[in-house]
Amino acid sequence: MDKVIKPRLVFFQWKNKGLSKFVLLHRQQHIKCLSEFFEVIVIDENCDYQQICEKYQPDLTLFESGVNYPDCQRLEIKNTNAYLEIPKLGFHNGDSWCEARAGFISDMENWGIETFFSICTTTAEHTSEIAENLFVWPNFIDVETYRDYGESKIVPVLFTGHIHNLYPWRQQIYKTVSQYYPSLICPHLGYEQRFTRRMLSGEQYARTINASFFVPTCGTIEKEIVRKHFEIPACKSCLITEKTASVEASGFIDMKNCVFADGNDVLDKIDYLFQNPEKLEKIINAGYDLVHSRHTLKQRDQIFQWFNLYKNLKPNQKIIQTGPFKPLTIVEQSSGINNLHIIGNGLIIQLLRQGDEKLWACKYKEAEASYLECVNYIPWMPEPKLRLAICNLYKGDSETALYWITQPIKYTLEQYQASDPDPVEWAYFIISLLCHGKLDDAIKTAHQFSDLFHPILDRTRWAIYLLNDQDNNNTSPNLNKSKYRSSVHKLPDQSLDDWINDLCIMLASCQEFGLEKKLKNWYTSKKEVVIKTNKNNFNNEKNKFTKYYLNYSRFNKIKWIQSQIKVIGAKYLHYLESIFGEFLPYKLSKIKYDEFFLAIRVITASDNVESVLLIRESNGESETEALLAGIRENINRPTLFCISVLPSRFIHLQKHYNDDGFIKCSEILSSSILNEINNSIKKIKEENNISLFDLVLINSYKSNVGLQLEELLGAKFIILKDINTFENYKNCHRLLADENYTLVSHNPSHRNGYAIFKKGNNDRQTLTERISLHL
């Protein structure tokens, strides 16, 4: 029988420099999958493209890029404009939201690549400007590893992989199921080789799945489909997962070949299937059949399909993909049919959308909270950081705007080492410099990366030239659409009038009145511009009035409800609290079972806590009550030292807790709040002979930016509330970077975000178990 001659593929794959074993396996599986359809030559060193093509004479070349593993080295590839007759494809091997996307787009532009494949089904949703040229090469399994080993089923429920805030569904399922079913926990220790030696991988990992009845997994906060979705049923275990568009598109059906569940019904479904083992066996077998027939490396031929279609492509035709698991096909360019991508509508997308609605409605504080919540979930994501910069420009804080906008640019240029930055980020970097009064720096920056074009960047440069008194007879910037670079960011389309108007508002807000006047006068001399500042201010005042009215109405309802407390049962009162908010005293209110306040109480009640410090500005009675409840349960009877920033809060504290001997209050009166807080901390330590506090709780404190955490470091526990405010966001990430502290509890979506840090080894599991005892 004649041997089939495969087309030759040169795969430029980033160099491995010490990747963990399981990540290395994933990368090797990409090569193994491609080898099913191509003769694959892997190049993982810096090289000359022309020389490679001359040596190997490939039919197709594939360029890996956008990898964000620190132990992978990006390749420098020269002369990629040679051999234009050889088709080139880009391969985005990273998360759909990752910070390396700007670097990926830069690489594709500089290597002359216009068509891309991604392992993620939601990449187009996050980077819509490349969606038209993006195809999906979805995750898959290798049947040599993921199969039925015939292991005895001895593990009721197996939890494997990350269980933290990037996986909220897993957190919820873990919290619910592990309390009622014996569960085996296989922790995820990260991606560095020195830590991951303890982790299960390869056949050992697959055998553990095979020995389990149920294995839950999810597609992260953005509802992706990950390898575990296929690995679990491939090893003949029952997949429990979240119902998402990506999972359904891959063929999974609830109670047919998997279990779709959430925290409300997961126990009922597990109970039912354990009581009906024949039904469970049918689901396991159906899941096994689905994956082994549709989701192995032999079925991942999308790149091979593209290659075969491309060879026969006629002028005025294009290749499209109507779904991540559907075959590619050719259509006429005039048909209007484009690639059809999955819309996951994950939490981050929703938060960005909410923030954008508030931002364009001039509700900057509310917009900032949504964007900070995004960053607290995914600290490296560029989209919320750009928007936080824009928020602060409108608010008149150019210094904070520069703080945010420089982060993604610094990653792309310095860490990723791309040739150029994201064009929209670069535009707002120039605008931030301008609003900071650094016209000369803005001019120099505008001249950098002169081959980088985008409508927002072109307009920004045009405005800079006007402010620099350069001759420019055009009333609008010269936009060369043929050279536009795609951006990670998708901002609303604006007319030039509206864009100039917004830039003038930013300049005026940042008190750069001279630059604002100069730009406005020049432009209005050419074309009339209506500055909307007064209208926006009016809308803001109207919103404030509406909010006041709503609060007043709610206050009257609560007063009436409080008068009925003695005659209404506790359950009914808690039901009313779910409608009107918590209004009952802490002892009676359902708030004491709230995840954050319960965690405070449990930690404070532990016998290794003897001194507690609370720093608060906003209304923090519930935190205080939770701390006192824990203190009363603590055999050490710790003292609570409370520093209150606002005088009205201090007076309330004194009156409300005057008879409680556990609490000592300090008031901050000076206009120099930061110094006063630090002085109060030192004074409390000296007067009470305390070297380090055991527990520190920092509420939001908007008026004292820059609290010196160094004075508090060493505490056994540090609890941050309102991490979706800029001040406590910075404190949170200061502690995340501290090797002496471990994040043991974290929820950016709850009560404006909170984070709990413990000094020393990870105590997440212990804390979870202790909290469950109080539920």
Secondary structure as the mmCIF struct_conf table of DSSP 4:
data_model
#
loop_
_struct_conf.conf_type_id
_struct_conf.id
_struct_conf.beg_label_comp_id
_struct_conf.beg_label_asym_id
_struct_conf.beg_label_seq_id
_struct_conf.end_label_comp_id
_struct_conf.end_label_asym_id
_struct_conf.end_label_seq_id
HELX_LH_PP_P HELX_LH_PP_P1 ASP A 2 PRO A 7
STRN STRN1 ARG A 8 PHE A 12
HELX_LH_PP_P HELX_LH_PP_P2 TRP A 14 TRP A 14
STRN STRN2 LYS A 15 ASN A 16
BEND BEND1 LYS A 17 GLY A 18
STRN STRN3 LEU A 19 LEU A 19
HELX_RH_AL_P HELX_RH_AL_P1 LYS A 21 SER A 35
TURN_TY1_P TURN_TY1_P1 GLU A 36 PHE A 37
BEND BEND2 PHE A 38 PHE A 38
STRN STRN4 GLU A 39 ILE A 43
BEND BEND3 GLU A 45 GLU A 45
STRN STRN5 CYS A 47 ASP A 48
HELX_RH_AL_P HELX_RH_AL_P2 TYR A 49 TYR A 56
BEND BEND4 ASP A 59 ASP A 59
STRN STRN6 LEU A 60 SER A 65
TURN_TY1_P TURN_TY1_P2 PRO A 70 ASP A 71
STRN STRN7 CYS A 72 GLN A 73
HELX_LH_PP_P HELX_LH_PP_P3 ARG A 74 GLU A 76
STRN STRN8 ILE A 77 LYS A 78
TURN_TY1_P TURN_TY1_P3 THR A 80 ASN A 81
BEND BEND5 ALA A 82 ALA A 82
TURN_TY1_P TURN_TY1_P4 LEU A 84 GLU A 85
BEND BEND6 ILE A 86 ILE A 86
STRN STRN9 LYS A 88 HIS A 92
BEND BEND7 GLY A 94 GLY A 94
TURN_TY1_P TURN_TY1_P5 SER A 96 TRP A 97
TURN_TY1_P TURN_TY1_P6 GLU A 99 ALA A 100
HELX_RH_AL_P HELX_RH_AL_P3 ARG A 101 TRP A 111
TURN_TY1_P TURN_TY1_P7 GLY A 112 GLY A 112
STRN STRN10 PHE A 116 SER A 118
BEND BEND8 ILE A 119 ILE A 119
TURN_TY1_P TURN_TY1_P8 THR A 121 THR A 122
HELX_RH_AL_P HELX_RH_AL_P4 THR A 123 HIS A 126
HELX_RH_3T_P HELX_RH_3T_P1 SER A 128 ASN A 133
STRN STRN11 LEU A 134 VAL A 136
STRN STRN12 ILE A 141 ILE A 141
TURN_TY1_P TURN_TY1_P9 VAL A 143 THR A 145
BEND BEND9 TYR A 146 ARG A 147
STRN STRN13 VAL A 155 THR A 160
BEND BEND10 GLY A 161 GLY A 161
BEND BEND11 HIS A 164 HIS A 164
TURN_TY1_P TURN_TY1_P10 ASN A 165 LEU A 166
HELX_RH_AL_P HELX_RH_AL_P5 PRO A 168 VAL A 177
TURN_TY1_P TURN_TY1_P11 SER A 178 TYR A 180
BEND BEND12 TYR A 181 TYR A 181
STRN STRN14 SER A 183 CYS A 186
BEND BEND13 TYR A 191 TYR A 191
STRN STRN15 GLU A 192 GLU A 192
HELX_RH_AL_P HELX_RH_AL_P6 GLN A 193 THR A 196
TURN_TY1_P TURN_TY1_P12 ARG A 197 ARG A 198
BEND BEND14 MET A 199 MET A 199
HELX_RH_AL_P HELX_RH_AL_P7 GLY A 202 ASN A 210
TURN_TY1_P TURN_TY1_P13 ALA A 211 ALA A 211
STRN STRN16 SER A 212 PRO A 216
TURN_TY1_P TURN_TY1_P14 THR A 220 LYS A 223
HELX_RH_AL_P HELX_RH_AL_P8 ARG A 227 ALA A 234
TURN_TY1_P TURN_TY1_P15 CYS A 235 LYS A 236
STRN STRN17 CYS A 238 THR A 241
HELX_RH_AL_P HELX_RH_AL_P9 ALA A 245 ALA A 249
TURN_TY1_P TURN_TY1_P16 SER A 250 GLY A 251
STRN STRN18 ASP A 254 ASP A 254
TURN_TY1_P TURN_TY1_P17 MET A 255 ASN A 257
STRN STRN19 CYS A 258 CYS A 258
STRN STRN20 VAL A 259 PHE A 260
TURN_TY1_P TURN_TY1_P18 GLY A 263 ASP A 265
HELX_RH_AL_P HELX_RH_AL_P10 VAL A 266 GLN A 275
HELX_RH_AL_P HELX_RH_AL_P11 PRO A 277 ARG A 294
BEND BEND15 HIS A 295 HIS A 295
STRN STRN21 THR A 296 THR A 296
HELX_RH_3T_P HELX_RH_3T_P2 LEU A 297 GLN A 299
HELX_RH_AL_P HELX_RH_AL_P12 GLN A 302 LYS A 311
TURN_TY1_P TURN_TY1_P19 ASN A 312 ASN A 312
HELX_LH_PP_P HELX_LH_PP_P4 LEU A 313 LYS A 314
TURN_TY1_P TURN_TY1_P20 PRO A 315 ASN A 316
STRN STRN22 GLN A 317 GLN A 321
BEND BEND16 THR A 322 GLY A 323
TURN_TY1_P TURN_TY1_P21 PRO A 324 PHE A 325
BEND BEND17 LYS A 326 LYS A 326
STRN STRN23 LEU A 328 GLU A 332
HELX_RH_3T_P HELX_RH_3T_P3 GLN A 333 SER A 335
HELX_RH_AL_P HELX_RH_AL_P13 LEU A 347 TRP A 360
TURN_TY1_P TURN_TY1_P22 ALA A 361 CYS A 362
HELX_RH_AL_P HELX_RH_AL_P14 TYR A 364 TYR A 377
TURN_TY1_P TURN_TY1_P23 PRO A 379 TRP A 380
HELX_RH_AL_P HELX_RH_AL_P15 PRO A 382 LYS A 395
TURN_TY1_P TURN_TY1_P24 GLY A 396 GLY A 396
HELX_RH_AL_P HELX_RH_AL_P16 SER A 398 LYS A 410
HELX_RH_PI_P HELX_RH_PI_P1 TYR A 411 GLN A 415
BEND BEND18 TYR A 416 TYR A 416
BEND BEND19 SER A 419 ASP A 420
HELX_RH_AL_P HELX_RH_AL_P17 PRO A 423 CYS A 435
TURN_TY1_P TURN_TY1_P25 HIS A 436 GLY A 437
HELX_RH_AL_P HELX_RH_AL_P18 LEU A 439 HIS A 447
BEND BEND20 GLN A 448 PHE A 449
TURN_TY1_P TURN_TY1_P26 SER A 450 ASP A 451
HELX_RH_AL_P HELX_RH_AL_P19 PRO A 455 LEU A 467
TURN_TY1_P TURN_TY1_P27 ASN A 468 ASP A 469
BEND BEND21 THR A 475 SER A 476
HELX_RH_3T_P HELX_RH_3T_P4 LYS A 481 LYS A 483
HELX_LH_PP_P HELX_LH_PP_P5 TYR A 484 SER A 486
BEND BEND22 VAL A 488 VAL A 488
HELX_LH_PP_P HELX_LH_PP_P6 LEU A 491 ASP A 493
HELX_RH_AL_P HELX_RH_AL_P20 LEU A 496 SER A 509
TURN_TY1_P TURN_TY1_P28 CYS A 510 GLN A 511
HELX_RH_AL_P HELX_RH_AL_P21 PHE A 513 LYS A 526
BEND BEND23 LYS A 527 LYS A 527
HELX_RH_AL_P HELX_RH_AL_P22 THR A 533 SER A 563
TURN_TY1_P TURN_TY1_P29 GLN A 564 GLN A 564
HELX_RH_3T_P HELX_RH_3T_P5 ILE A 565 VAL A 567
BEND BEND24 ILE A 568 ILE A 568
HELX_RH_AL_P HELX_RH_AL_P23 ALA A 570 PHE A 580
BEND BEND25 LEU A 584 LEU A 584
TURN_TY1_P TURN_TY1_P30 TYR A 586 LEU A 588
BEND BEND26 SER A 589 SER A 589
HELX_RH_3T_P HELX_RH_3T_P6 LYS A 590 TYR A 593
BEND BEND27 ASP A 594 ASP A 594
HELX_RH_AL_P HELX_RH_AL_P24 GLU A 595 ALA A 605
BEND BEND28 SER A 606 SER A 606
TURN_TY1_P TURN_TY1_P31 ASP A 607 ASN A 608
STRN STRN24 SER A 611 ARG A 616
BEND BEND29 GLU A 617 SER A 618
HELX_RH_AL_P HELX_RH_AL_P25 GLU A 621 GLU A 633
TURN_TY1_P TURN_TY1_P32 ILE A 635 ASN A 636
HELX_LH_PP_P HELX_LH_PP_P7 PRO A 638 PRO A 638
STRN STRN25 THR A 639 SER A 644
BEND BEND30 VAL A 645 LEU A 646
HELX_RH_AL_P HELX_RH_AL_P26 PRO A 647 HIS A 656
TURN_TY1_P TURN_TY1_P33 TYR A 657 ASP A 659
TURN_TY1_P TURN_TY1_P34 GLY A 661 PHE A 662
STRN STRN26 ILE A 663 GLU A 667
BEND BEND31 SER A 670 SER A 671
HELX_RH_AL_P HELX_RH_AL_P27 ILE A 673 ASN A 688
TURN_TY1_P TURN_TY1_P35 ASN A 689 ASN A 689
BEND BEND32 SER A 691 LEU A 692
BEND BEND33 ASP A 694 ASP A 694
STRN STRN27 LEU A 695 ILE A 698
TURN_TY1_P TURN_TY1_P36 LYS A 702 SER A 703
TURN_TY1_P TURN_TY1_P37 VAL A 705 GLY A 706
HELX_RH_3T_P HELX_RH_3T_P7 LEU A 709 GLU A 711
TURN_TY1_P TURN_TY1_P38 LEU A 712 GLY A 714
BEND BEND34 LYS A 716 LYS A 716
STRN STRN28 PHE A 717 LYS A 721
TURN_TY1_P TURN_TY1_P39 ILE A 723 ASN A 724
BEND BEND35 THR A 725 THR A 725
HELX_RH_AL_P HELX_RH_AL_P28 PHE A 726 LEU A 736
TURN_TY1_P TURN_TY1_P40 ALA A 737 ALA A 737
TURN_TY1_P TURN_TY1_P41 GLU A 739 ASN A 740
STRN STRN29 TYR A 741 ASN A 747
TURN_TY1_P TURN_TY1_P42 PRO A 748 SER A 749
BEND BEND36 HIS A 750 HIS A 750
TURN_TY1_P TURN_TY1_P43 ARG A 751 ASN A 752
STRN STRN30 TYR A 754 LYS A 759
BEND BEND37 GLY A 760 ASN A 761
HELX_RH_AL_P HELX_RH_AL_P29 ARG A 764 SER A 772
TURN_TY1_P TURN_TY1_P44 LEU A 773 HIS A 774
#
